[in-house]
Amino acid sequence: MDLTAVLPEIIMIIFATVLPAVYLGTKNDKIVAGISIAGIVIAMAIVAQFLWNGASPVVFENLLQLDAFSALFMLVFLIVALYVVIASVRYIEKEKHLAEYYTLIMFATVGMMVVASATDLITLFVGIELTSLSSFALVGFRKKDKRGAEAATKYFVIGGLSSAISLYGISLLYGVTHTTNIAEIGAVVGDVTGLGPALYISLVMLIAGFGFKVAIVPFHMWAPDVYEGAPTPIASFLAAGSKKMGMVALFKVFLIGLLAIKADWEIAVAVIAIATMTLGNIMAVNQTSIKRMLAYSSIAQAGYILIVLPIATDYALMGGIFHIITHAFMKGGAFLIVAGLSMSVLGENIADYKGLAKRTPLLALGMAILLFALAGIPPLSGFASKFVLFSSAVDASMIPGDDWMIWLAIAGVLNSALSLYYYARVVKYMYIEKGPESKIKIPTTVAIAIFICVAATVIIGIYPEPIIDACQAAATAFFA
């Protein structure tokens, strides 16, 4: 049995499993954090080597496949896990169950990696559930925190409902096609004769079930409450990692399994995408909590990425992957800055950020860079990825019969302009409004994690070609 395709997951599972035992023996939180970082870095090295060598796809038992697409997403999920673990070293240093905290992060990441490489619906579902169950526990990690307990309860109930709906959709799809292999489903669905209404009920169920996972309208209601109540590094983990896993699942199911009946769902998904980006941005405008504002912003970003499905071209998928990568750094970094400042007894209201530039110039600069990148201001990474993503809609609209797709690009540009208002408001508070002048210091580990995100946002924006090439290779491998 060739284990090459699952070696990164095996490494992560081994390290995650030994963490509680190590902590029980040493009671040293830094050793536990170091071991978890080591496990993530080793898995990253294996995946990076595979990408660098341009190796041929490797299949494991017809359930998982390691190729350019899955390897790139694995690397993204591992990087997110890495900076979240680094930021958490001081954030949870006095917690009783900190070893379990790191273990849950690593298991959640394994679930994301399984989804990235899954070629079968059952494997895909198992990966989603592994991430979901770990995330439920992470959101409610601080059991005495009432907001965290409430958020975890909501997340668990909504997550359980979405899993049930997804599984029902999968079961209907299996009943119609007699297979759970995603590629084989695509081949069977290509012959629509006699498939009946069960296929379309399954389609609705899958949109709803996976829609909950990525918080698209109208399945978004849980996200602001969960992000606000969760420990802030975990909110970063959910926004930058877990939601992207849901997007990968949507890509696999709709662009491979259900691509043959695209004409039956493309308009509906396009409308959902526009509604998601619009509602997310409108709701973000009136928020007073910066975590809720970032949560609604994250919903809007999901709407941008969702336009990949109705366009369904290599170019669009490349743009979607590119924006997922840039968003992982932009949104993850913004949440980490909020986490670092909250550790310094700064509130989570936007008004608390008044005068921040005088209290901590570097953090204020980092937040300004990340927020402007999220808005799509050049020369930052958000501009580059949005340009590629929205231009794919323009490109698709040149095809006869698909001219309506230009509205996806128009909606994206208009919503990006709207988002600039609430991002700029935070920057205005930091640089123009007057506030307390006492200096703020944040832990070194949090600063390192923030630096990773800000540096990636700037570098990718200035020099995006290597990332674009990697995204192009991933899109090509996906449709191969």
C-alpha positions as CSV (number, residue, x, y, z in Angstrom):
1,M,0.0,0.0,0.0
2,D,1.4,3.4,-1.1
3,L,0.9,5.9,1.7
4,T,2.5,8.8,-0.1
5,A,-0.9,10.5,-0.6
6,V,-1.8,10.4,3.1
7,L,1.7,10.9,4.6
8,P,1.1,14.5,5.6
9,E,-2.2,13.5,7.4
10,I,-0.4,10.6,9.1
11,I,2.3,12.9,10.4
12,M,-0.3,15.4,11.8
13,I,-2.3,12.6,13.4
14,I,0.8,11.1,15.1
15,F,1.9,14.5,16.5
16,A,-1.7,15.5,17.6
17,T,-2.1,12.2,19.4
18,V,1.1,12.4,21.5
19,L,0.5,16.0,22.6
20,P,-1.7,15.2,25.7
21,A,0.7,12.5,26.8
22,V,3.7,14.8,26.5
23,Y,1.9,17.6,28.5
24,L,0.9,15.1,31.1
25,G,4.5,14.1,31.6
26,T,6.2,17.5,31.3
27,K,3.5,20.1,32.3
28,N,5.5,22.4,30.0
29,D,3.2,24.4,27.7
30,K,6.1,25.7,25.5
31,I,7.3,22.1,24.8
32,V,3.7,21.1,23.8
33,A,3.4,24.2,21.5
34,G,6.9,23.4,20.0
35,I,5.9,19.8,19.2
36,S,2.7,20.9,17.5
37,I,4.6,23.5,15.5
38,A,7.1,20.8,14.6
39,G,4.4,18.4,13.4
40,I,2.8,21.1,11.2
41,V,6.2,22.2,9.7
42,I,7.1,18.6,8.9
43,A,3.8,18.1,7.1
44,M,4.3,21.4,5.3
45,A,7.7,20.3,4.1
46,I,6.3,17.0,2.7
47,V,3.6,18.9,0.8
48,A,5.9,21.6,-0.4
49,Q,8.4,19.1,-1.7
50,F,5.6,17.4,-3.6
51,L,4.6,20.7,-5.2
52,W,8.2,21.8,-5.9
53,N,9.1,18.5,-7.6
54,G,5.9,18.7,-9.7
55,A,5.3,15.0,-9.0
56,S,2.5,13.0,-10.7
57,P,-0.8,12.6,-8.8
58,V,-0.7,9.8,-6.2
59,V,-4.0,8.0,-5.4
60,F,-4.8,6.2,-2.1
61,E,-7.4,3.4,-2.3
62,N,-9.4,5.4,-4.8
63,L,-10.5,7.6,-1.9
64,L,-7.8,10.3,-1.7
65,Q,-5.6,11.9,-4.4
66,L,-2.5,14.0,-3.8
67,D,-2.1,16.3,-6.8
68,A,-1.3,20.0,-7.5
69,F,-4.8,21.1,-6.4
70,S,-5.0,19.1,-3.1
71,A,-1.3,19.8,-2.2
72,L,-1.8,23.6,-2.7
73,F,-4.8,23.6,-0.4
74,M,-3.1,21.4,2.1
75,L,-0.2,23.9,2.2
76,V,-2.7,26.8,2.8
77,F,-4.5,24.9,5.6
78,L,-1.2,24.0,7.3
79,I,0.1,27.6,7.1
80,V,-3.2,28.8,8.7
81,A,-2.8,26.2,11.5
82,L,0.9,27.2,11.9
83,Y,0.2,30.9,12.5
84,V,-2.8,30.2,14.7
85,V,-0.7,27.8,16.9
86,I,2.1,30.4,17.1
87,A,-0.4,33.1,18.1
88,S,-2.0,30.9,20.7
89,V,1.1,30.2,22.7
90,R,0.6,33.1,25.0
91,Y,-3.2,33.3,24.4
92,I,-3.9,30.1,26.2
93,E,-0.7,29.6,28.4
94,K,-2.7,29.5,31.6
95,E,-5.4,27.2,30.4
96,K,-5.8,23.8,32.0
97,H,-6.3,21.8,28.8
98,L,-3.9,23.5,26.5
99,A,-2.6,20.2,25.1
100,E,-6.1,19.3,23.9
101,Y,-6.4,22.8,22.4
102,Y,-3.4,22.2,20.1
103,T,-4.6,18.6,19.4
104,L,-8.0,19.9,18.3
105,I,-6.4,22.4,16.0
106,M,-4.3,19.7,14.4
107,F,-7.2,17.3,14.0
108,A,-9.3,20.1,12.5
109,T,-6.5,20.7,10.0
110,V,-6.3,17.0,9.1
111,G,-10.0,17.1,8.3
112,M,-9.4,20.1,6.0
113,M,-6.5,18.2,4.3
114,V,-8.7,15.1,3.8
115,V,-11.4,17.3,2.1
116,A,-8.7,18.8,-0.2
117,S,-7.6,15.4,-1.4
118,A,-11.0,13.5,-1.3
119,T,-12.2,11.9,-4.5
120,D,-15.2,10.2,-2.8
121,L,-18.3,11.9,-1.2
122,I,-18.0,9.7,2.0
123,T,-14.4,10.6,2.4
124,L,-15.3,14.3,1.8
125,F,-18.0,14.1,4.5
126,V,-15.7,12.4,7.0
127,G,-13.1,15.2,6.5
128,I,-15.8,17.9,7.0
129,E,-17.1,16.2,10.1
130,L,-13.6,15.8,11.6
131,T,-13.0,19.5,11.2
132,S,-16.5,20.5,12.4
133,L,-16.4,18.4,15.6
134,S,-12.9,19.8,16.5
135,S,-14.1,23.3,15.7
136,F,-17.2,23.0,18.0
137,A,-14.9,22.1,20.9
138,L,-12.4,24.9,20.1
139,V,-15.1,27.6,19.9
140,G,-16.3,26.6,23.4
141,F,-12.8,25.9,24.7
142,R,-13.2,28.4,27.5
143,K,-16.1,26.8,29.3
144,K,-16.6,29.6,31.8
145,D,-16.9,32.2,29.1
146,K,-20.7,32.7,28.6
147,R,-20.3,34.1,25.1
148,G,-18.0,31.2,24.1
149,A,-20.5,28.6,25.5
150,E,-23.4,30.3,23.6
151,A,-21.4,30.5,20.4
152,A,-20.3,26.8,20.7
153,T,-23.9,25.7,21.3
154,K,-25.2,27.7,18.2
155,Y,-22.3,26.4,16.1
156,F,-23.0,22.8,17.2
157,V,-26.7,23.0,16.5
158,I,-26.3,24.7,13.1
159,G,-23.3,22.4,12.3
160,G,-25.3,19.3,13.1
161,L,-28.2,20.5,11.0
162,S,-26.0,21.3,8.0
163,S,-24.3,17.9,8.3
164,A,-27.6,16.1,8.3
165,I,-28.8,18.0,5.3
166,S,-25.5,17.4,3.4
167,L,-25.6,13.6,4.2
168,Y,-29.2,13.4,3.0
169,G,-28.2,15.1,-0.2
170,I,-25.3,12.7,-0.6
171,S,-27.5,9.7,0.1
172,L,-30.0,10.8,-2.6
173,L,-27.1,11.4,-5.0
174,Y,-25.8,7.9,-4.3
175,G,-29.3,6.5,-4.8
176,V,-29.5,8.1,-8.2
177,T,-26.0,7.4,-9.5
178,H,-25.2,4.2,-7.5
179,T,-21.7,5.5,-6.7
180,T,-20.1,7.9,-4.2
181,N,-17.0,8.5,-6.3
182,I,-17.2,12.2,-7.4
183,A,-15.7,11.6,-10.9
184,E,-18.0,8.7,-11.5
185,I,-21.0,10.7,-10.4
186,G,-20.1,13.3,-13.0
187,A,-20.0,10.7,-15.7
188,V,-23.4,9.3,-14.7
189,V,-25.1,12.7,-14.3
190,G,-23.9,13.5,-17.8
191,D,-26.6,11.1,-19.0
192,V,-29.6,12.9,-17.5
193,T,-32.2,10.5,-19.0
194,G,-34.3,8.9,-16.3
195,L,-32.4,10.4,-13.3
196,G,-35.7,12.0,-12.0
197,P,-36.4,14.7,-9.4
198,A,-34.3,13.0,-6.7
199,L,-31.2,14.4,-8.4
200,Y,-32.5,18.0,-8.1
201,I,-33.6,17.5,-4.5
202,S,-30.1,16.3,-3.8
203,L,-28.7,19.4,-5.5
204,V,-30.8,21.7,-3.2
205,M,-29.7,19.7,-0.2
206,L,-26.0,19.9,-1.1
207,I,-26.2,23.7,-1.7
208,A,-27.9,24.1,1.7
209,G,-25.7,21.8,3.6
210,F,-22.4,23.1,2.3
211,G,-23.8,26.6,2.3
212,F,-24.0,26.4,6.1
213,K,-20.3,25.5,6.2
214,V,-19.2,28.5,4.2
215,A,-21.9,30.9,5.6
216,I,-23.5,31.9,2.3
217,V,-26.9,33.6,2.3
218,P,-29.4,32.5,3.6
219,F,-27.3,30.1,5.6
220,H,-25.0,32.7,7.2
221,M,-26.8,33.5,10.5
222,W,-24.5,31.6,12.7
223,A,-21.2,33.2,11.6
224,P,-21.2,36.6,13.4
225,D,-22.3,35.1,16.7
226,V,-19.8,32.3,16.5
227,Y,-16.9,34.5,15.5
228,E,-17.7,37.0,18.2
229,G,-17.9,34.4,21.0
230,A,-15.0,32.2,20.0
231,P,-11.5,32.7,21.3
232,T,-10.1,35.2,18.7
233,P,-7.3,32.9,17.4
234,I,-10.0,30.3,16.7
235,A,-12.1,32.9,14.9
236,S,-9.1,33.5,12.7
237,F,-8.8,29.7,12.2
238,L,-12.5,29.4,11.2
239,A,-12.4,32.3,8.8
240,A,-9.1,31.5,7.2
241,G,-9.2,27.7,7.3
242,S,-12.6,26.1,8.0
243,K,-14.6,28.2,5.6
244,K,-12.1,27.6,2.8
245,M,-12.5,23.8,3.4
246,G,-16.2,24.3,2.6
247,M,-15.3,26.1,-0.6
248,V,-13.1,23.2,-1.7
249,A,-16.0,20.8,-1.0
250,L,-18.3,23.0,-3.2
251,F,-15.7,23.0,-6.0
252,K,-15.4,19.2,-6.0
253,V,-19.1,18.5,-5.8
254,F,-20.4,21.1,-8.3
255,L,-17.4,21.5,-10.7
256,I,-16.8,17.7,-11.0
257,G,-19.8,15.8,-9.8
258,L,-22.6,18.1,-11.0
259,L,-20.9,20.0,-13.8
260,A,-23.0,18.1,-16.4
261,I,-26.2,19.7,-15.2
262,K,-24.6,23.2,-14.7
263,A,-27.4,24.7,-16.7
264,D,-29.9,23.7,-14.0
265,W,-28.1,25.3,-11.1
266,E,-25.8,28.1,-12.4
267,I,-28.4,30.9,-12.2
268,A,-29.4,30.0,-8.7
269,V,-25.8,29.8,-7.4
270,A,-25.0,33.1,-9.2
271,V,-28.0,34.8,-7.4
272,I,-26.8,33.4,-4.1
273,A,-23.3,34.6,-4.7
274,I,-24.5,38.2,-5.4
275,A,-26.9,38.1,-2.4
276,T,-24.1,36.8,-0.2
277,M,-21.6,39.5,-1.1
278,T,-24.2,42.3,-0.9
279,L,-25.8,41.3,2.4
280,G,-22.4,40.6,4.0
281,N,-21.1,44.1,3.1
282,I,-24.4,45.9,4.0
283,M,-24.5,44.3,7.4
284,A,-20.9,45.0,8.1
285,V,-21.4,48.7,7.6
286,N,-23.5,49.1,10.8
287,Q,-21.4,46.9,13.2
288,T,-19.9,48.3,16.3
289,S,-17.9,45.2,17.2
290,I,-14.8,44.7,15.1
291,K,-15.2,40.9,15.3
292,R,-18.7,41.0,14.0
293,M,-17.6,43.4,11.3
294,L,-14.9,41.0,10.2
295,A,-17.4,38.1,10.4
296,Y,-19.8,39.9,8.0
297,S,-16.9,40.8,5.8
298,S,-16.0,37.1,5.7
299,I,-19.5,36.3,4.5
300,A,-19.1,38.9,1.7
301,Q,-15.7,37.3,0.7
302,A,-17.5,33.9,0.5
303,G,-19.8,35.5,-2.0
304,Y,-16.9,36.7,-4.2
305,I,-15.4,33.2,-4.3
306,L,-18.8,31.6,-5.0
307,I,-18.9,33.1,-8.4
308,V,-16.4,30.5,-9.5
309,L,-19.2,27.9,-9.6
310,P,-21.5,29.4,-12.2
311,I,-18.5,30.5,-14.4
312,A,-16.8,27.1,-14.1
313,T,-13.7,27.8,-16.2
314,D,-10.0,27.1,-15.5
315,Y,-9.5,30.9,-15.3
316,A,-12.3,31.3,-12.7
317,L,-11.1,28.4,-10.6
318,M,-7.6,29.9,-10.7
319,G,-9.0,33.2,-9.5
320,G,-11.0,31.5,-6.8
321,I,-8.0,29.6,-5.5
322,F,-5.9,32.7,-5.6
323,H,-8.4,34.7,-3.6
324,I,-8.8,31.9,-1.1
325,I,-5.0,32.1,-0.5
326,T,-4.9,35.8,-0.2
327,H,-7.9,35.9,2.1
328,A,-6.4,33.3,4.4
329,F,-3.6,35.8,5.2
330,M,-5.7,39.0,5.1
331,K,-8.6,37.9,7.3
332,G,-6.5,35.6,9.5
333,G,-4.0,38.5,10.2
334,A,-6.8,40.9,11.0
335,F,-8.3,38.5,13.6
336,L,-4.9,38.0,15.1
337,I,-4.4,41.7,15.5
338,V,-7.7,41.8,17.3
339,A,-6.6,38.9,19.5
340,G,-3.2,40.6,20.3
341,L,-4.9,43.9,21.3
342,S,-7.6,42.1,23.4
343,M,-4.8,40.5,25.3
344,S,-3.6,44.0,26.1
345,V,-6.9,44.9,27.6
346,L,-8.2,46.7,24.6
347,G,-11.9,46.2,23.9
348,E,-13.4,44.6,20.8
349,N,-15.5,47.6,19.8
350,I,-14.4,49.6,16.8
351,A,-14.5,52.8,18.9
352,D,-11.8,51.3,21.2
353,Y,-9.4,51.6,18.2
354,K,-9.4,55.4,18.4
355,G,-5.8,56.7,18.4
356,L,-4.3,53.3,18.0
357,A,-1.6,54.6,15.7
358,K,0.0,56.5,18.5
359,R,-0.3,53.6,21.0
360,T,1.2,50.9,18.7
361,P,2.2,52.3,15.3
362,L,3.3,48.9,13.8
363,L,0.0,47.1,14.7
364,A,-2.0,50.0,13.4
365,L,0.0,49.9,10.2
366,G,-0.5,46.1,9.9
367,M,-4.2,46.4,10.5
368,A,-4.5,49.2,7.9
369,I,-2.6,47.1,5.3
370,L,-4.8,44.1,5.9
371,L,-8.1,46.0,5.8
372,F,-7.1,47.9,2.6
373,A,-6.1,44.5,1.1
374,L,-9.5,43.1,2.0
375,A,-11.1,46.1,0.2
376,G,-9.0,45.3,-2.9
377,I,-6.7,48.4,-2.8
378,P,-3.5,48.0,-5.0
379,P,-0.7,47.0,-4.8
380,L,-1.8,44.6,-2.0
381,S,-2.7,40.9,-2.5
382,G,-6.5,41.5,-2.3
383,F,-6.4,43.6,-5.4
384,A,-4.5,41.1,-7.4
385,S,-6.7,38.2,-6.5
386,K,-10.0,40.1,-6.9
387,F,-8.7,41.3,-10.3
388,V,-8.2,37.8,-11.5
389,L,-11.4,36.5,-10.0
390,F,-13.7,39.3,-11.3
391,S,-12.0,39.3,-14.7
392,S,-12.8,35.6,-15.1
393,A,-16.5,36.7,-15.1
394,V,-15.8,39.3,-17.8
395,D,-13.9,36.6,-19.8
396,A,-16.8,34.1,-19.5
397,S,-19.4,36.8,-20.5
398,M,-17.7,36.9,-24.0
399,I,-19.1,33.4,-24.7
400,P,-22.4,33.5,-26.6
401,G,-25.3,32.8,-24.2
402,D,-23.2,33.6,-21.1
403,D,-23.2,37.4,-21.4
404,W,-25.2,37.7,-18.2
405,M,-22.1,36.7,-16.3
406,I,-20.8,40.2,-16.6
407,W,-23.1,41.0,-13.7
408,L,-21.1,38.8,-11.4
409,A,-18.0,41.1,-12.1
410,I,-20.1,44.3,-11.7
411,A,-21.6,43.0,-8.4
412,G,-18.1,42.2,-7.1
413,V,-16.6,45.6,-8.0
414,L,-19.6,47.5,-6.5
415,N,-19.5,45.5,-3.3
416,S,-15.7,46.0,-3.0
417,A,-16.3,49.7,-3.3
418,L,-19.0,49.4,-0.5
419,S,-16.6,47.4,1.7
420,L,-14.0,50.2,1.5
421,Y,-16.4,52.4,3.6
422,Y,-16.3,50.2,6.8
423,Y,-12.7,49.2,6.4
424,A,-11.7,52.9,6.0
425,R,-13.7,53.8,9.1
426,V,-11.5,51.6,11.2
427,V,-8.4,53.2,9.7
428,K,-9.9,56.6,10.4
429,Y,-10.4,55.7,14.0
430,M,-6.8,54.5,14.3
431,Y,-5.1,57.4,12.6
432,I,-7.4,60.5,12.9
433,E,-9.6,60.1,16.0
434,K,-8.1,60.9,19.4
435,G,-7.9,58.3,22.1
436,P,-5.8,57.1,25.1
437,E,-2.1,57.6,24.6
438,S,-0.8,54.8,26.8
439,K,1.5,52.4,24.9
440,I,0.3,48.9,24.0
441,K,2.6,45.8,23.8
442,I,1.5,42.4,22.6
443,P,3.2,39.1,23.1
444,T,6.1,38.2,20.7
445,T,4.5,35.1,19.5
446,V,1.3,36.9,18.4
447,A,3.5,39.6,16.7
448,I,5.3,36.8,14.8
449,A,2.0,35.4,13.6
450,I,0.8,38.8,12.5
451,F,4.0,39.5,10.7
452,I,3.6,36.3,8.7
453,C,0.2,37.4,7.5
454,V,1.1,41.1,6.8
455,A,4.3,40.2,5.0
456,A,2.5,37.6,2.8
457,T,-0.2,40.2,2.0
458,V,2.3,42.7,0.8
459,I,4.7,40.3,-1.0
460,I,1.9,38.5,-2.9
461,G,0.4,41.8,-3.9
462,I,3.7,43.1,-5.3
463,Y,4.9,39.9,-6.8
464,P,1.9,37.6,-7.4
465,E,3.3,35.6,-10.4
466,P,4.6,32.5,-8.4
467,I,1.2,32.2,-6.6
468,I,-0.7,32.7,-9.8
469,D,1.4,30.0,-11.5
470,A,0.7,27.6,-8.6
471,C,-3.0,28.4,-8.8
472,Q,-3.0,27.8,-12.5
473,A,-1.3,24.4,-12.0
474,A,-3.9,23.5,-9.3
475,A,-6.8,24.5,-11.6
476,T,-5.4,22.5,-14.4
477,A,-4.9,19.4,-12.1
478,F,-8.5,19.8,-10.8
479,F,-10.1,19.6,-14.3
480,A,-7.7,17.0,-15.6
